[in-house]
Amino acid sequence: MEKVIYIVWRDPRTEPAEFARRLRTALADKLLALGARGLQVNVADDAVLPAAGLRQANTRPQMEGLVSVWMDSAVDRLRQPFDQALEAAAGRMAGYLVTESQPIRNTRFPAAAGERTPGFAQLAFLTRPPRLTPKAWLDIWHNHHTQVAVETQDNFLYVQNVVVRPLTYAAPPCDAIVEECFPDAAMTDPQAFFDAVGNEEKFQRNLQAMMASCQRFIDFDKIDVVPTSQYIVRPASA
């Protein structure tokens, strides 16, 4: 089984609410009918409007979310029906084969299949800085930064997707996609985001540790960050 992430852009002629509904319903039904072993939709819908201040945009126009599909095989011929379904549903899409690591599984706020996960899911789209070799970049991220991200934030889900290769024509450069879920309060309260409610000293300590760690392997003029709602339509283990 392989995991394919499709980054999706909304056609500006489509209202955000309609786009989100389409991904969660008509597209999801189509992908399941095609044989998706697991399916997750992340989309910037009305529920995450309070988190607008967390967006970081270096891609124009910016993506609206992603659709993660677990399938038996991502070879072109077998994947083509999935690509076509995404192309029909989104104004633009780009597909990537990824490997997935989950340093934090969501055991705090699990949702029923198809329902919105409580809180919000922050997506970060990364490209490797040219100053780092692929090996050094991955080592810093996975073997050093991971623990910092776990210890300094109130994230209840942490997924690290490393891009193996792009799968679709003209897919923009992308080396990794990060998924982190946070409680609702973290949309607007930095202290809640950094697990330091009511404790300014801890907040500053956690913020500084996180920023110093990120600077080791992320170029902030290349990153895109998008707050989304997460819908696990079918768990990948199903």
N, C-alpha and C positions, 0 to 999 in steps of 0.2 A: 504494500500500500504506500502511496506517495501523497505528500501534501503540496497542493498548488495554491498559491495566493494570487488572486486577481485584484489589483488595485483598480478602483473605479472612480470615474469622474462623472458628474451630473451634467447633462445637456442643460444649458442655461434657460432653455425654453420650458423645461420641466420644473414644476414647483418642488422644493425640497421635501415636503411631506409626501407627495406622490412618488417621488423617487425612492424614498425610504420604504414606503409601503410596497412598491413594486419588487424591490430586492427581497423583502421578507416573505412575500406571498407568491406572486406569479413566477418569479425567477427561482425561488427556493423550490417550489413544486416541480418545476422543469428539471432542475439539477438532480433532485431526488429520483425523479422518473428515469433519468439517464443512468442512474446507478451510483450516485455519490455515496461513499461509505460513511462520510461525516460531512457536516456542513455548518458553517458559522458565517453570520453576516455582521459586519461592523459598519455603521453609517452615522453620519453627523445629522441627527434628527432634532426635533424641537426639545427633546428631553435634555440635551446637552448644551442648549443655548447659553445657560449661565457660565459655562466653561470657555466661552469665546476668548477670554483673555489668555488662555493657555496655548492658543494656536501659535505656531511658528511657521511662516510660509516663505519658502525659497523656490518652490515650483509654482509656476503661473501658467494656466489656472491651477489651483491646488486641488488635490484629490479629495473626495468626499468620504472615503472609507475603503473597505476591502471585503472581498468574499473569499473565504477559505474553503477549499474543497479537498477532501481526502478521497482519492480514487485508486483503483487497482493499478493503473499504469498511466504515466504522463507522456508516453510516446505520442508523437504528433497524430497519428491516425486514430488512436483510441481517445485522445483528448479533444479532438476537433469538435465533437458535438457540444462539449462544455464551453469551449471558446465561442462557438456560435451563439449559444444561449446568453453568454455575458455580453457579447457585441450587440445583441438585440435589445438588451435591457438597459445598458449604460450608454451615455454619450460617448465614452471612451473607456477603454480598459487596457491593462497590461498584465500579463501573466508571468509568474516566476515559480520555478521549482525550488522548494526550501527544505532544509532540515530544521527540526523543531526541538527545542529544549525548554523545559518548564521548571525553573528553579522554585517557583511558588505555584501550587495548584489551588484553585478556588474551593476551599473547604468552608470559608466563612459565610459566603452569600451565594450558594448555588441556586440556580433558577431551573424551573421545569423546562423541558425541551420546547423550543419555540418562543418562550417567554423572555422578556428583557432581563438581563442580569442587573441586579441592583447597583447603584452607583454609576460610574462611567468608565469607559475603556479608552485610555490614551494610547494612540498609535504614534510611533516614531519611525520615520523612514531615513535610513542611514546610508551614506556612501563612505567607503574607506578613504581616509586622508592619504594622499600620495606619499607623505613622509614616512608612512608605516608599510612594512611588508604585510601581505595577507596573514602570515603566521604570527607576526608580532601584534597586529591589530586584534586578531581573534584571542590571543593569549591575554592581552590587557582587558578586553571586554569580558570574556568568560571567566578567567581565572583570577582577576583582581577586582574588576568593577562590580561583578555580580553581587558579592557580599556587601559592598557599600550600598548598592541599590536596595537590598533587602533590609539593611539595618537602619537606613536613614529616612525611609518613606513608609507610609501606611498603605502600601499596595497589597491587595489580597489575591492578585493573580499577576504572574510575571512569565511571559513567554518570549523566548529569544528565537527568532527565525533567521537563519543564515541562508542567503540566496546561493543556490547551487549554480543556476544559470537562468537567464531570461528565456521564456518560451514563446512569446508572441512578437510579431513584427514591430519594430520601432519602440520596444519597451525602454523607458528611460533608465539610465544607470541607477542601480540600487543594489547594495550589498547586504542589507539586513533590514528586517522589520521587527520592531519591538511592540509587544502588546502588554499593557499594564492596567489593571483595574484598581480603582480607588473608590472610597465611599463618597456619597453625594457632597458632603461638606468640603471635600478637597477641590471641588470646582471653583470655589470662591475664597477659600481660606487657606493661605499658604502654610499656616501652622498645622492645619489638618492634613495637608498634603505631605508634609515632612514629619508626621507623627510626633508633633510637639505642641498640642493644643494647650494654651495657657502657660507655655514655658518658652519665653523669648530666647533665653540662653541656649536651650536645646535646639530650637528652631535654627538659630544662626549657625550652630555647630553642624547640624545635619545638612543645611543648605550649602555651607562652604565645603563640606566633605564631598557632597554629591557633585557640585560644580567642578571641583578640582579633579575628581575622578573622570567626569565626562570629558574634560578638556584633554585628557591623555589620548583619547581615541575618536573624538567627534570634532568635526569642523562645523561650528555653529552657523556659518554662512551657507552650508549645504543641507542642513537638516530640515525636514518637515515634521511638524507635530500636529496631530488632529485629534481632538476629543470626540469620541463616538459613543453610541449605544451598542452594546454587544447582545446579539441574539444567537444562542447555540440552537440551531434548528434540529440538528441530529448530532449527538456526541460521536466523536471519531471511533470510539470503541464499539458502537452499535453495529 
